[in-house]
C-alpha cells in the first residue's frame, strides 16, 4: 500500500485488539441498571462516557435488530431500540468478562479526551446549524448532535491500538511536532507503517459501525479529504469538517497543521475568520481542557 502504510499488518493489529471498559464506568452502569426502578437517563449518561460500551451497543443494534431497515448511527437511538433489558445484558456481559483497564493509564487519559471531543463535536453540530448560511439554505445536510457525539467519541480509537501494540507510542505522542514540523500521522506512518486514522477506520468497520464514521475517521487528518466529492457525500464532509474544528479546539492540531483545515472549512460553512475564532473561544469556555497526553 502507498504512503508507507501496510494495510495487511494494520488489519492484523485490529484483529488482535480488544478494547476494555473502564471499571468505574462499568460499575456505575451495572448499579444504575440494577436499581429497583432503573433511571434510563442516568444509564444513558453513563454509557455515553465509555467507548467500549458504546461500541458494543451500536454493534448489537446493527446486528440484532433485523427488522430495522437502516444503519443505526446514534448511540442514544441504539439504546432506545435495544431496550433496557438488552442493554443490561450487554453491560453485565462486559462487566463479567474481565480484562478491565487500569484506573490511571494512558488508555484512561485518551478515553477522557475522547469524551471531551465528543461533547465538543455535538456542541458544534448545534451551534453551526443557525450560524452557517449553507445549513439554513439546505446546501449542507444537518448532522444530529447525537450522531456527531458518536463520531467524536470514536475518532481517535486507533490510538488505543497503537498504545497496546507499541511501548514507544507515548513517546511519539509527546514529541515536539512544532520543532520537527511533522504531523502525528506522518510520524506514525514512518515508524509503524500505519496510522491511528487507518487503524481507527478498520476498528470502526470491524465493530460494524456506520459507514460515514468509517470514512470520516479514516480521513480525519486529511484537511481536504472530501473536497470536490459527490453531493451524496456532503454529510461526510460536514462531519469531517466539524471533526477538524474539534481537533483544533482541543489543541491536537498546531497552527501550521490547522491552516489547510481553516482554508477548507471557511467556504464549506461560509464563515468568516471572526466567527470561527469565536466558536473556538466559546468551546474552550464551555469545555475545559482535558489535559495533555499522559497526564
Secondary structure, DSSP 8 states (H G I E B T S, - for coil): --TT--HHHHHHHHHH-----BHHHHHHHHHHHHSTT--HHHHHHHHTT-HHHHHHHHHHHHHH-TT--S----HHHHHHHHHHHHHHHHHHHHHHT---B-SSSHHHHHHHHHHHHHHHHHHHHHHHHHH-HHHHTTSS----HHHHHHHHHHTTHHHHHHHHH-TTHHHHHTS-HHHHT--HHHHHHHHHSS-HHHHHHHHHHHTT--HHHHHHHHTTT-TTTTTT--GGGHHHHHHHHHHHHHHHHHT-S-HHHHHHHHHHHHHHHT--HHHHHHHHHHHHHHS----STT-
